[in-house]
Amino acid sequence: MAELNVNIRMYRVGELGDCFLLSFKEGEKESNVLIDCGSFRNSKESVSRMKEIAGHIKSSLSASGTNLPLQVVVGTHQHNDHLSGFVHGKDIFKDITCNQVWLSWLDKPTDKQATDIANGQRKLAAKLQDVAIEMGKIAHMQDAEELQTIKDVLGFYAIDGPTDKKTPLVPQLGIDLLKKMGAVSYLEPGNSLDLPGLDRGSVRVHVLGPPRDNNHLFDITPGKGESYDSHIAAATAMAEGFFSALTNFTDGPPDEDEPFFPFDQHYEQKTSSSDFIKKQYEDKKHDWRKIDEAWLGQAELLALYLDSYTNNSSLVLAFEMVRSGKVLLFVGDAQTGNWLSWKDIKWRKNDTMLNDLLARTVLYKVGHHGSHNATLPEYLEKMTHPELVAMIPVDSSDPNIMRPKHGWKMPAINLYSRLKGLTEGKILRMDCNYGTDCGPAMTNATKKWGVLKDNVTVDPGGLFIDYTIKG
């Protein structure tokens, strides 16, 4: 019986983004799986890079002289940094044969629960866009950190400014294009599938998330027992109220609901109209007591809620190499509730158990570029296989990470430290920005990698990192 090997290619997007090409080979048979293809921005440079990656995927599939198909293309969730490449490289992808497309149940157009959630998600995104536009009109809010956060979150949906609300967002366009590439399967937690292209039973793919249960689906904070009753509808209502308040800063007519508030514009007093207020309120020593901008934090929280929920809706797949028992875990950007839901899955085959899959995991694609709330410590600690390698699609030169104030903490310090401990330094980063205690080329980490070091290849042109798992 031929040996089964898999090569995991992590494309170096050049900013925050995910694009992984998995090539399983067993004798003469080969199965290629593409998981996501996207980058955070849609700049000229970003589009060019994604086209380059799409072109390389195409050439890789024809390198042997035969045009191999993508047996499966996976879209984990609707964020720009996971799907934009399918949009920017659509003319390239249309020339690639694809047999199957795997999406989550949340992308199924005939699923009422999924449709209701998607509609609410789009309404909240649109309302936050209105909020951002309105805040941008007000001079003292234009540089507010809260506005920058909203813009950052909207960037995941490729919203950079005013747009026609009827126009699909880039991630939705990506999903629409994926649906045209091959036969679509909408996966549910508890599904187990044979990987097409190989002998039946060679590689089993187990679906862990996203959960069906709303309490898990909307649980986006790293704490036990938390759930959200109000979900997206309440968040949208709050955003509408926030937008209404913002409009009262402009010269236009006040919102129609303004008179129903206890202190409407009729009672407004300018600080310049009172010597006492001017003297006391504008005294520098009283700045710490002011709450003028505190209310802006509400919009920031709503934006982060939308971002975290979308991450939590990630399709999570565990690829099991059956004969060796080795497992590759790809979690998308799944957050707390998604992870917590895995223990409640009722598997159709009783021999598929969560703790067993985690213990046999030899490749963990770290969620959400290594952010603190996209890896559940309880489950990470169960990844105890001596060959465990962590792949982190993070680029420390990304402007959101490099920002002097409030830069995104990716990878999170404590998580990164624990990953180094559990893997014994066997970490592969998209940016190859390693310390002296991890990374295959670092002197202090060489002994820890052992023979696995020979399974790592870094493209001299800087386009990708390859890691091969044998067995």
C-alpha positions as a Markdown table, in Angstrom:
| # | Residue | x | y | z |
|---|---|---|---|---|
| 1 | Met | 0.0 | 0.0 | 0.0 |
| 2 | Ala | 1.4 | 3.4 | -1.0 |
| 3 | Glu | 2.4 | 5.9 | 1.6 |
| 4 | Leu | 0.2 | 8.9 | 2.1 |
| 5 | Asn | 1.9 | 12.3 | 2.4 |
| 6 | Val | 0.5 | 15.8 | 2.5 |
| 7 | Asn | 2.2 | 19.1 | 1.7 |
| 8 | Ile | 0.7 | 22.2 | 3.3 |
| 9 | Arg | 1.5 | 25.4 | 1.4 |
| 10 | Met | 0.9 | 28.6 | 3.3 |
| 11 | Tyr | 1.0 | 31.5 | 0.8 |
| 12 | Arg | 2.6 | 34.6 | 2.0 |
| 13 | Val | 0.0 | 37.2 | 1.4 |
| 14 | Gly | 2.1 | 40.2 | 2.5 |
| 15 | Glu | -0.5 | 41.4 | 5.0 |
| 16 | Leu | -3.2 | 39.8 | 7.1 |
| 17 | Gly | -4.8 | 37.0 | 5.1 |
| 18 | Asp | -5.3 | 33.3 | 4.7 |
| 19 | Cys | -4.5 | 31.0 | 1.7 |
| 20 | Phe | -3.6 | 27.4 | 2.1 |
| 21 | Leu | -3.1 | 24.7 | -0.6 |
| 22 | Leu | -3.1 | 21.1 | 0.7 |
| 23 | Ser | -1.7 | 18.4 | -1.6 |
| 24 | Phe | -2.4 | 14.9 | -0.5 |
| 25 | Lys | -0.5 | 12.2 | -2.4 |
| 26 | Glu | -0.9 | 8.5 | -2.2 |
| 27 | Gly | 1.0 | 6.6 | -4.9 |
| 28 | Glu | -0.3 | 7.8 | -8.3 |
| 29 | Lys | -3.3 | 9.5 | -6.7 |
| 30 | Glu | -3.4 | 13.1 | -5.6 |
| 31 | Ser | -6.0 | 15.3 | -4.0 |
| 32 | Asn | -5.6 | 19.1 | -3.9 |
| 33 | Val | -7.5 | 21.2 | -1.4 |
| 34 | Leu | -7.5 | 25.0 | -1.4 |
| 35 | Ile | -8.6 | 26.6 | 1.9 |
| 36 | Asp | -9.5 | 30.3 | 1.5 |
| 37 | Cys | -7.7 | 32.8 | -0.6 |
| 38 | Gly | -7.8 | 36.4 | 0.6 |
| 39 | Ser | -6.1 | 39.4 | 2.0 |
| 40 | Phe | -7.4 | 42.2 | 4.3 |
| 41 | Arg | -7.1 | 45.1 | 1.9 |
| 42 | Asn | -8.1 | 45.7 | -1.7 |
| 43 | Ser | -5.3 | 48.1 | -2.6 |
| 44 | Lys | -3.5 | 47.9 | -5.9 |
| 45 | Glu | -0.7 | 46.0 | -4.2 |
| 46 | Ser | -3.1 | 43.6 | -2.5 |
| 47 | Val | -5.0 | 42.9 | -5.8 |
| 48 | Ser | -1.7 | 42.3 | -7.6 |
| 49 | Arg | -0.4 | 39.9 | -4.9 |
| 50 | Met | -3.7 | 37.9 | -4.9 |
| 51 | Lys | -3.5 | 37.6 | -8.7 |
| 52 | Glu | 0.1 | 36.4 | -8.4 |
| 53 | Ile | -1.0 | 33.8 | -5.8 |
| 54 | Ala | -3.9 | 32.6 | -8.0 |
| 55 | Gly | -1.6 | 32.3 | -10.9 |
| 56 | His | 0.9 | 30.3 | -8.9 |
| 57 | Ile | -1.9 | 27.9 | -7.7 |
| 58 | Lys | -2.8 | 27.4 | -11.4 |
| 59 | Ser | 0.7 | 26.7 | -12.4 |
| 60 | Ser | 1.3 | 24.4 | -9.5 |
| 61 | Leu | -1.6 | 22.2 | -10.5 |
| 62 | Ser | -0.1 | 21.9 | -14.0 |
| 63 | Ala | 3.5 | 21.5 | -13.0 |
| 64 | Ser | 3.5 | 17.8 | -13.7 |
| 65 | Gly | 2.4 | 18.3 | -17.3 |
| 66 | Thr | -1.2 | 17.4 | -16.5 |
| 67 | Asn | -3.8 | 19.8 | -15.4 |
| 68 | Leu | -4.7 | 18.5 | -12.0 |
| 69 | Pro | -8.1 | 19.6 | -10.6 |
| 70 | Leu | -8.7 | 21.3 | -7.3 |
| 71 | Gln | -10.7 | 18.4 | -5.7 |
| 72 | Val | -12.0 | 20.8 | -3.1 |
| 73 | Val | -12.2 | 24.5 | -2.5 |
| 74 | Val | -13.1 | 25.6 | 1.0 |
| 75 | Gly | -14.5 | 29.1 | 1.9 |
| 76 | Thr | -14.4 | 29.3 | 5.7 |
| 77 | His | -16.3 | 32.5 | 6.3 |
| 78 | Gln | -17.2 | 35.8 | 4.8 |
| 79 | His | -14.3 | 38.1 | 5.6 |
| 80 | Asn | -12.2 | 39.8 | 3.0 |
| 81 | Asp | -8.9 | 38.4 | 4.3 |
| 82 | His | -10.2 | 34.9 | 3.5 |
| 83 | Leu | -12.1 | 35.4 | 0.2 |
| 84 | Ser | -10.9 | 38.5 | -1.7 |
| 85 | Gly | -8.5 | 36.4 | -3.9 |
| 86 | Phe | -11.4 | 34.6 | -5.5 |
| 87 | Val | -12.7 | 38.0 | -6.6 |
| 88 | His | -9.5 | 39.6 | -7.7 |
| 89 | Gly | -8.2 | 36.4 | -9.4 |
| 90 | Lys | -11.6 | 35.3 | -10.8 |
| 91 | Asp | -10.3 | 35.2 | -14.4 |
| 92 | Ile | -7.5 | 32.9 | -13.3 |
| 93 | Phe | -9.7 | 30.7 | -11.1 |
| 94 | Lys | -12.2 | 30.2 | -13.9 |
| 95 | Asp | -9.5 | 28.3 | -15.8 |
| 96 | Ile | -8.9 | 25.9 | -12.9 |
| 97 | Thr | -11.0 | 22.8 | -12.8 |
| 98 | Cys | -12.7 | 22.4 | -9.4 |
| 99 | Asn | -14.7 | 19.3 | -8.5 |
| 100 | Gln | -16.3 | 20.3 | -5.1 |
| 101 | Val | -16.9 | 23.5 | -3.1 |
| 102 | Trp | -17.3 | 23.2 | 0.7 |
| 103 | Leu | -19.1 | 25.9 | 2.5 |
| 104 | Ser | -20.7 | 26.1 | 5.9 |
| 105 | Trp | -24.5 | 25.7 | 6.4 |
| 106 | Leu | -24.5 | 29.5 | 7.1 |
| 107 | Asp | -24.0 | 30.0 | 3.3 |
| 108 | Lys | -26.9 | 27.8 | 2.3 |
| 109 | Pro | -29.6 | 30.1 | 0.6 |
| 110 | Thr | -32.5 | 27.7 | 1.4 |
| 111 | Asp | -31.7 | 27.5 | 5.1 |
| 112 | Lys | -34.0 | 29.9 | 7.0 |
| 113 | Gln | -31.8 | 30.1 | 10.1 |
| 114 | Ala | -28.8 | 31.0 | 7.9 |
| 115 | Thr | -30.8 | 33.5 | 5.8 |
| 116 | Asp | -32.1 | 35.3 | 8.8 |
| 117 | Ile | -28.6 | 35.6 | 10.3 |
| 118 | Ala | -27.1 | 36.7 | 7.0 |
| 119 | Asn | -29.8 | 39.4 | 6.5 |
| 120 | Gly | -29.2 | 40.7 | 10.0 |
| 121 | Gln | -25.4 | 40.7 | 9.5 |
| 122 | Arg | -25.7 | 42.7 | 6.3 |
| 123 | Lys | -28.1 | 45.2 | 8.0 |
| 124 | Leu | -25.6 | 45.7 | 10.8 |
| 125 | Ala | -22.7 | 46.2 | 8.4 |
| 126 | Ala | -24.7 | 48.7 | 6.4 |
| 127 | Lys | -25.8 | 50.6 | 9.5 |
| 128 | Leu | -22.2 | 50.7 | 10.8 |
| 129 | Gln | -21.2 | 52.1 | 7.4 |
| 130 | Asp | -23.7 | 54.9 | 7.9 |
| 131 | Val | -22.3 | 55.5 | 11.4 |
| 132 | Ala | -18.8 | 55.7 | 10.0 |
| 133 | Ile | -19.8 | 58.2 | 7.3 |
| 134 | Glu | -21.7 | 60.4 | 9.7 |
| 135 | Met | -18.8 | 60.4 | 12.3 |
| 136 | Gly | -16.5 | 61.4 | 9.5 |
| 137 | Lys | -18.5 | 64.5 | 8.9 |
| 138 | Ile | -18.0 | 65.8 | 12.5 |
| 139 | Ala | -14.6 | 67.5 | 12.9 |
| 140 | His | -13.8 | 66.4 | 16.4 |
| 141 | Met | -14.6 | 62.8 | 15.6 |
| 142 | Gln | -12.6 | 62.4 | 12.5 |
| 143 | Asp | -9.5 | 61.3 | 14.3 |
| 144 | Ala | -11.3 | 59.3 | 17.0 |
| 145 | Glu | -9.9 | 55.8 | 17.7 |
| 146 | Glu | -13.5 | 54.5 | 17.7 |
| 147 | Leu | -14.0 | 55.6 | 14.1 |
| 148 | Gln | -10.7 | 53.9 | 13.1 |
| 149 | Thr | -11.9 | 50.7 | 14.7 |
| 150 | Ile | -15.2 | 50.8 | 12.8 |
| 151 | Lys | -13.3 | 51.4 | 9.6 |
| 152 | Asp | -10.9 | 48.5 | 10.4 |
| 153 | Val | -13.9 | 46.2 | 10.9 |
| 154 | Leu | -15.6 | 47.3 | 7.8 |
| 155 | Gly | -12.4 | 46.6 | 6.0 |
| 156 | Phe | -13.0 | 42.9 | 6.6 |
| 157 | Tyr | -16.1 | 43.4 | 4.4 |
| 158 | Ala | -14.2 | 45.5 | 1.9 |
| 159 | Ile | -16.2 | 48.6 | 2.8 |
| 160 | Asp | -13.9 | 51.6 | 2.5 |
| 161 | Gly | -16.4 | 54.4 | 2.3 |
| 162 | Pro | -19.9 | 55.3 | 0.8 |
| 163 | Thr | -21.1 | 52.6 | -1.5 |
| 164 | Asp | -24.3 | 51.5 | -3.0 |
| 165 | Lys | -25.9 | 49.3 | -0.4 |
| 166 | Lys | -27.4 | 47.1 | -3.1 |
| 167 | Thr | -23.9 | 46.1 | -4.3 |
| 168 | Pro | -22.7 | 42.8 | -2.7 |
| 169 | Leu | -19.7 | 43.1 | -0.5 |
| 170 | Val | -16.4 | 41.6 | -1.7 |
| 171 | Pro | -16.7 | 38.5 | 0.7 |
| 172 | Gln | -20.2 | 37.8 | -0.6 |
| 173 | Leu | -19.0 | 38.1 | -4.1 |
| 174 | Gly | -16.3 | 35.6 | -3.2 |
| 175 | Ile | -18.9 | 33.1 | -2.0 |
| 176 | Asp | -21.0 | 33.7 | -5.1 |
| 177 | Leu | -18.0 | 32.9 | -7.3 |
| 178 | Leu | -17.1 | 29.9 | -5.3 |
| 179 | Lys | -20.6 | 28.5 | -5.8 |
| 180 | Lys | -20.0 | 28.5 | -9.5 |
| 181 | Met | -16.7 | 26.7 | -9.4 |
| 182 | Gly | -17.9 | 23.2 | -8.6 |
| 183 | Ala | -20.6 | 21.1 | -6.9 |
| 184 | Val | -21.4 | 22.8 | -3.6 |
| 185 | Ser | -21.8 | 21.0 | -0.3 |
| 186 | Tyr | -23.0 | 22.9 | 2.8 |
| 187 | Leu | -21.4 | 21.3 | 5.8 |
| 188 | Glu | -22.8 | 20.8 | 9.3 |
| 189 | Pro | -21.1 | 19.9 | 12.6 |
| 190 | Gly | -20.8 | 16.2 | 12.9 |
| 191 | Asn | -20.4 | 15.5 | 9.1 |
| 192 | Ser | -17.5 | 13.2 | 8.2 |
| 193 | Leu | -16.5 | 12.9 | 4.6 |
| 194 | Asp | -14.0 | 10.9 | 2.6 |
| 195 | Leu | -11.5 | 13.3 | 0.8 |
| 196 | Pro | -12.3 | 13.0 | -2.9 |
| 197 | Gly | -9.5 | 12.0 | -5.3 |
| 198 | Leu | -8.0 | 9.3 | -2.9 |
| 199 | Asp | -9.0 | 5.8 | -2.0 |
| 200 | Arg | -12.0 | 5.7 | 0.3 |
| 201 | Gly | -11.0 | 5.7 | 3.9 |
| 202 | Ser | -7.5 | 7.3 | 3.2 |
| 203 | Val | -8.4 | 10.7 | 4.5 |
| 204 | Arg | -11.5 | 11.5 | 6.5 |
| 205 | Val | -12.6 | 15.1 | 7.0 |
| 206 | His | -14.5 | 15.9 | 10.1 |
| 207 | Val | -16.6 | 19.0 | 10.4 |
| 208 | Leu | -16.4 | 20.7 | 13.8 |
| 209 | Gly | -18.1 | 24.1 | 13.2 |
| 210 | Pro | -19.8 | 26.5 | 12.9 |
| 211 | Pro | -22.4 | 25.4 | 15.5 |
| 212 | Arg | -26.1 | 25.3 | 14.9 |
| 213 | Asp | -27.0 | 26.4 | 18.4 |
| 214 | Asn | -27.3 | 30.2 | 18.6 |
| 215 | Asn | -26.0 | 30.3 | 22.1 |
| 216 | His | -22.7 | 29.0 | 20.8 |
| 217 | Leu | -22.8 | 30.8 | 17.5 |
| 218 | Phe | -23.1 | 34.2 | 19.2 |
| 219 | Asp | -20.8 | 33.5 | 22.1 |
| 220 | Ile | -17.8 | 35.5 | 21.0 |
| 221 | Thr | -16.2 | 36.4 | 24.3 |
| 222 | Pro | -13.5 | 34.3 | 26.0 |
| 223 | Gly | -15.4 | 33.3 | 29.1 |
| 224 | Lys | -17.3 | 30.2 | 30.2 |
| 225 | Gly | -21.1 | 30.2 | 30.2 |
| 226 | Glu | -21.6 | 33.4 | 28.2 |
| 227 | Ser | -24.3 | 33.6 | 25.6 |
| 228 | Tyr | -26.1 | 36.4 | 23.7 |
| 229 | Asp | -29.8 | 36.6 | 23.9 |
| 230 | Ser | -30.3 | 39.6 | 21.6 |
| 231 | His | -27.9 | 38.7 | 18.8 |
| 232 | Ile | -27.5 | 40.8 | 15.7 |
| 233 | Ala | -31.0 | 42.3 | 15.7 |
| 234 | Ala | -30.4 | 44.0 | 19.0 |
| 235 | Ala | -27.0 | 45.2 | 17.9 |
| 236 | Thr | -28.5 | 46.7 | 14.7 |
| 237 | Ala | -31.1 | 48.5 | 16.8 |
| 238 | Met | -28.3 | 49.9 | 18.9 |
| 239 | Ala | -26.4 | 51.0 | 15.9 |
| 240 | Glu | -29.6 | 52.7 | 14.5 |
| 241 | Gly | -29.9 | 54.6 | 17.8 |
| 242 | Phe | -26.3 | 55.6 | 17.7 |
| 243 | Phe | -26.7 | 56.8 | 14.1 |
| 244 | Ser | -29.8 | 58.8 | 15.2 |
| 245 | Ala | -27.7 | 60.5 | 17.9 |
| 246 | Leu | -24.9 | 61.3 | 15.5 |
| 247 | Thr | -27.3 | 63.1 | 13.1 |
| 248 | Asn | -28.1 | 65.6 | 15.8 |
| 249 | Phe | -24.5 | 67.0 | 15.6 |
| 250 | Thr | -25.2 | 68.2 | 12.1 |
| 251 | Asp | -26.9 | 71.3 | 10.8 |
| 252 | Gly | -29.8 | 69.3 | 9.5 |
| 253 | Pro | -33.2 | 68.8 | 11.2 |
| 254 | Pro | -33.1 | 66.7 | 14.3 |
| 255 | Asp | -34.1 | 63.1 | 14.3 |
| 256 | Glu | -37.9 | 62.6 | 14.6 |
| 257 | Asp | -37.4 | 60.7 | 17.8 |
| 258 | Glu | -35.4 | 63.5 | 19.4 |
| 259 | Pro | -38.3 | 65.1 | 21.3 |
| 260 | Phe | -38.9 | 61.8 | 23.1 |
| 261 | Phe | -35.6 | 61.9 | 24.9 |
| 262 | Pro | -35.5 | 63.6 | 28.4 |
| 263 | Phe | -32.9 | 66.2 | 27.4 |
| 264 | Asp | -33.5 | 66.9 | 23.7 |
| 265 | Gln | -32.0 | 69.8 | 21.6 |
| 266 | His | -34.5 | 72.2 | 23.1 |
| 267 | Tyr | -32.6 | 72.2 | 26.3 |
| 268 | Glu | -29.1 | 72.3 | 24.8 |
| 269 | Gln | -26.7 | 75.0 | 26.1 |
| 270 | Lys | -23.4 | 75.8 | 24.5 |
| 271 | Thr | -20.5 | 75.9 | 26.8 |
| 272 | Ser | -19.6 | 79.3 | 25.6 |
| 273 | Ser | -22.9 | 80.7 | 26.8 |
| 274 | Ser | -22.0 | 80.5 | 30.5 |
| 275 | Asp | -18.9 | 81.9 | 32.1 |
| 276 | Phe | -19.3 | 79.4 | 34.9 |
| 277 | Ile | -19.4 | 76.4 | 32.5 |
| 278 | Lys | -16.6 | 77.8 | 30.5 |
| 279 | Lys | -14.4 | 78.3 | 33.5 |
| 280 | Gln | -15.2 | 75.0 | 35.2 |
| 281 | Tyr | -15.8 | 72.6 | 32.4 |
| 282 | Glu | -13.0 | 73.7 | 30.2 |
| 283 | Asp | -10.4 | 73.8 | 33.0 |
| 284 | Lys | -7.7 | 71.4 | 32.0 |
| 285 | Lys | -7.5 | 69.9 | 35.5 |
| 286 | His | -11.1 | 68.6 | 35.0 |
| 287 | Asp | -10.4 | 66.8 | 31.7 |
| 288 | Trp | -10.4 | 63.5 | 33.5 |
| 289 | Arg | -14.0 | 64.0 | 34.5 |
| 290 | Lys | -15.3 | 64.7 | 31.0 |
| 291 | Ile | -17.5 | 62.0 | 29.2 |
| 292 | Asp | -17.9 | 63.9 | 26.0 |
| 293 | Glu | -16.6 | 61.1 | 23.8 |
| 294 | Ala | -17.4 | 58.1 | 26.0 |
| 295 | Trp | -20.5 | 57.3 | 24.1 |
| 296 | Leu | -18.5 | 56.7 | 21.0 |
| 297 | Gly | -17.3 | 53.5 | 22.5 |
| 298 | Gln | -20.8 | 52.0 | 21.8 |
| 299 | Ala | -20.2 | 52.1 | 18.1 |
| 300 | Glu | -16.8 | 50.6 | 18.5 |
| 301 | Leu | -18.3 | 47.7 | 20.5 |
| 302 | Leu | -20.9 | 47.1 | 17.9 |
| 303 | Ala | -18.3 | 47.0 | 15.2 |
| 304 | Leu | -16.2 | 44.5 | 17.2 |
| 305 | Tyr | -19.3 | 42.5 | 17.8 |
| 306 | Leu | -19.9 | 42.1 | 14.1 |
| 307 | Asp | -16.3 | 41.2 | 13.4 |
| 308 | Ser | -16.2 | 38.6 | 16.2 |
| 309 | Tyr | -19.5 | 37.1 | 15.2 |
| 310 | Thr | -18.4 | 36.6 | 11.6 |
| 311 | Asn | -15.1 | 35.0 | 12.7 |
| 312 | Asn | -17.1 | 32.7 | 15.0 |
| 313 | Ser | -19.1 | 31.5 | 12.0 |
| 314 | Ser | -16.0 | 29.9 | 10.5 |
| 315 | Leu | -16.1 | 26.4 | 8.9 |
| 316 | Val | -13.8 | 24.2 | 11.0 |
| 317 | Leu | -12.3 | 21.1 | 9.4 |
| 318 | Ala | -10.1 | 18.3 | 10.9 |
| 319 | Phe | -8.3 | 16.2 | 8.2 |
| 320 | Glu | -7.5 | 12.8 | 9.5 |
| 321 | Met | -4.9 | 10.7 | 7.8 |
| 322 | Val | -6.5 | 7.4 | 8.7 |
| 323 | Arg | -3.7 | 4.9 | 8.7 |
| 324 | Ser | -1.2 | 7.0 | 10.6 |
| 325 | Gly | -3.9 | 8.7 | 12.7 |
| 326 | Lys | -2.3 | 12.2 | 12.2 |
| 327 | Val | -4.7 | 15.1 | 12.1 |
| 328 | Leu | -4.5 | 18.5 | 10.4 |
| 329 | Leu | -6.8 | 21.1 | 12.2 |
| 330 | Phe | -8.0 | 24.2 | 10.2 |
| 331 | Val | -10.2 | 26.4 | 12.3 |
| 332 | Gly | -10.6 | 29.5 | 10.1 |
| 333 | Asp | -11.0 | 32.3 | 12.6 |
| 334 | Ala | -13.3 | 30.5 | 14.9 |
| 335 | Gln | -13.8 | 32.2 | 18.3 |
| 336 | Thr | -15.0 | 31.1 | 21.7 |
| 337 | Gly | -18.5 | 29.7 | 21.1 |
| 338 | Asn | -17.4 | 27.8 | 18.0 |
| 339 | Trp | -14.7 | 26.0 | 19.9 |
| 340 | Leu | -16.9 | 25.3 | 22.9 |
| 341 | Ser | -19.6 | 23.7 | 20.7 |
| 342 | Trp | -17.3 | 20.9 | 19.5 |
| 343 | Lys | -17.8 | 18.8 | 22.6 |
| 344 | Asp | -21.6 | 18.7 | 22.0 |
| 345 | Ile | -21.3 | 17.3 | 18.5 |
| 346 | Lys | -23.2 | 14.0 | 17.9 |
| 347 | Trp | -21.0 | 12.2 | 15.5 |
| 348 | Arg | -22.6 | 9.9 | 13.0 |
| 349 | Lys | -19.7 | 7.5 | 13.6 |
| 350 | Asn | -19.2 | 6.9 | 17.3 |
| 351 | Asp | -15.4 | 6.5 | 16.9 |
| 352 | Thr | -14.9 | 10.2 | 16.1 |
| 353 | Met | -14.2 | 11.8 | 19.4 |
| 354 | Leu | -13.0 | 15.4 | 20.0 |
| 355 | Asn | -10.3 | 14.7 | 22.5 |
| 356 | Asp | -8.9 | 12.0 | 20.3 |
| 357 | Leu | -8.7 | 14.3 | 17.3 |
| 358 | Leu | -7.0 | 17.0 | 19.3 |
| 359 | Ala | -4.4 | 14.6 | 20.8 |
| 360 | Arg | -3.5 | 13.4 | 17.3 |
| 361 | Thr | -3.2 | 16.9 | 15.8 |
| 362 | Val | 0.2 | 17.4 | 14.1 |
| 363 | Leu | -0.7 | 20.6 | 12.3 |
| 364 | Tyr | -2.7 | 23.4 | 13.8 |
| 365 | Lys | -3.5 | 26.3 | 11.5 |
| 366 | Val | -3.7 | 29.0 | 14.2 |
| 367 | Gly | -7.0 | 30.9 | 14.2 |
| 368 | His | -7.3 | 34.6 | 13.3 |
| 369 | His | -3.6 | 35.3 | 12.8 |
| 370 | Gly | -2.9 | 34.4 | 16.4 |
| 371 | Ser | -5.3 | 36.7 | 18.2 |
| 372 | His | -6.0 | 36.0 | 21.9 |
| 373 | Asn | -9.6 | 35.0 | 21.5 |
| 374 | Ala | -9.4 | 32.6 | 18.5 |
| 375 | Thr | -7.7 | 29.7 | 20.3 |
| 376 | Leu | -9.4 | 28.1 | 23.2 |
| 377 | Pro | -6.8 | 27.2 | 25.8 |
| 378 | Glu | -8.7 | 24.2 | 27.1 |
| 379 | Tyr | -8.5 | 22.6 | 23.7 |
| 380 | Leu | -5.1 | 23.8 | 22.8 |
| 381 | Glu | -3.7 | 22.0 | 25.8 |
| 382 | Lys | -5.0 | 18.8 | 24.4 |
| 383 | Met | -2.8 | 19.0 | 21.3 |
| 384 | Thr | 0.0 | 16.9 | 22.8 |
| 385 | His | 1.4 | 15.1 | 19.7 |
| 386 | Pro | 5.2 | 15.3 | 19.7 |
| 387 | Glu | 5.1 | 16.3 | 16.0 |
| 388 | Leu | 2.8 | 19.2 | 16.6 |
| 389 | Val | 3.6 | 22.2 | 14.3 |
| 390 | Ala | 1.7 | 25.5 | 14.4 |
| 391 | Met | 1.2 | 27.5 | 11.2 |
| 392 | Ile | 0.4 | 31.2 | 11.8 |
| 393 | Pro | -0.8 | 33.3 | 8.9 |
| 394 | Val | 0.4 | 36.6 | 10.4 |
| 395 | Asp | 2.5 | 39.4 | 8.9 |
| 396 | Ser | 4.0 | 41.8 | 11.5 |
| 397 | Ser | 4.4 | 44.5 | 8.8 |
| 398 | Asp | 0.6 | 44.8 | 8.4 |
| 399 | Pro | -0.4 | 48.4 | 9.1 |
| 400 | Asn | -3.0 | 47.3 | 11.6 |
| 401 | Ile | -0.3 | 45.6 | 13.6 |
| 402 | Met | 2.3 | 48.3 | 13.1 |
| 403 | Arg | -0.1 | 51.1 | 14.2 |
| 404 | Pro | 1.7 | 53.1 | 17.0 |
| 405 | Lys | -1.4 | 53.3 | 19.2 |
| 406 | His | -3.8 | 50.4 | 19.6 |
| 407 | Gly | -2.1 | 48.2 | 17.1 |
| 408 | Trp | -3.6 | 44.7 | 16.8 |
| 409 | Lys | -1.8 | 42.2 | 19.1 |
| 410 | Met | -1.1 | 39.5 | 16.6 |
| 411 | Pro | 0.1 | 37.0 | 17.6 |
| 412 | Ala | -1.0 | 37.6 | 21.1 |
| 413 | Ile | 2.0 | 37.4 | 23.5 |
| 414 | Asn | 0.7 | 34.7 | 25.9 |
| 415 | Leu | -0.8 | 32.6 | 23.2 |
| 416 | Tyr | 2.4 | 32.7 | 21.1 |
| 417 | Ser | 4.5 | 31.8 | 24.1 |
| 418 | Arg | 2.2 | 28.8 | 24.8 |
| 419 | Leu | 2.3 | 27.7 | 21.2 |
| 420 | Lys | 6.1 | 27.7 | 21.3 |
| 421 | Gly | 6.0 | 25.6 | 24.5 |
| 422 | Leu | 3.5 | 23.0 | 23.1 |
| 423 | Thr | 5.2 | 22.7 | 19.8 |
| 424 | Glu | 8.7 | 23.0 | 21.3 |
| 425 | Gly | 9.5 | 25.8 | 18.9 |
| 426 | Lys | 8.0 | 24.2 | 15.8 |
| 427 | Ile | 6.2 | 27.2 | 14.5 |
| 428 | Leu | 5.9 | 28.4 | 10.9 |
| 429 | Arg | 4.9 | 32.1 | 10.4 |
| 430 | Met | 3.8 | 33.7 | 7.2 |
| 431 | Asp | 6.2 | 36.5 | 7.7 |
| 432 | Cys | 9.1 | 34.3 | 8.7 |
| 433 | Asn | 9.7 | 36.7 | 11.6 |
| 434 | Tyr | 11.0 | 34.3 | 14.2 |
| 435 | Gly | 12.8 | 34.8 | 17.5 |
| 436 | Thr | 15.8 | 32.6 | 18.4 |
| 437 | Asp | 13.6 | 30.0 | 20.0 |
| 438 | Cys | 11.4 | 28.9 | 17.1 |
| 439 | Gly | 11.3 | 28.6 | 13.3 |
| 440 | Pro | 13.1 | 25.9 | 11.4 |
| 441 | Ala | 16.2 | 27.9 | 10.5 |
| 442 | Met | 16.9 | 29.3 | 14.0 |
| 443 | Thr | 20.0 | 27.7 | 15.7 |
| 444 | Asn | 18.3 | 27.3 | 19.1 |
| 445 | Ala | 15.3 | 25.6 | 17.5 |
| 446 | Thr | 17.0 | 23.2 | 15.2 |
| 447 | Lys | 17.3 | 20.4 | 17.7 |
| 448 | Lys | 13.6 | 20.7 | 18.6 |
| 449 | Trp | 12.6 | 20.4 | 14.9 |
| 450 | Gly | 14.8 | 17.4 | 14.5 |
| 451 | Val | 14.2 | 15.5 | 11.2 |
| 452 | Leu | 11.0 | 17.5 | 10.6 |
| 453 | Lys | 13.2 | 20.5 | 9.7 |
| 454 | Asp | 13.9 | 18.8 | 6.4 |
| 455 | Asn | 10.2 | 18.9 | 5.6 |
| 456 | Val | 10.1 | 22.7 | 5.5 |
| 457 | Thr | 10.8 | 24.7 | 2.3 |
| 458 | Val | 10.7 | 28.5 | 2.0 |
| 459 | Asp | 10.2 | 29.7 | -1.5 |
| 460 | Pro | 13.3 | 31.8 | -2.5 |
| 461 | Gly | 10.9 | 34.3 | -4.2 |
| 462 | Gly | 9.0 | 34.8 | -0.9 |
| 463 | Leu | 5.7 | 33.6 | -2.2 |
| 464 | Phe | 5.0 | 30.6 | 0.1 |
| 465 | Ile | 6.2 | 28.2 | 2.8 |
| 466 | Asp | 5.8 | 24.5 | 2.4 |
| 467 | Tyr | 5.6 | 21.9 | 5.1 |
| 468 | Thr | 5.2 | 18.1 | 4.3 |
| 469 | Ile | 3.7 | 15.6 | 6.7 |
| 470 | Lys | 4.6 | 12.0 | 6.0 |
| 471 | Gly | 2.4 | 9.1 | 7.0 |
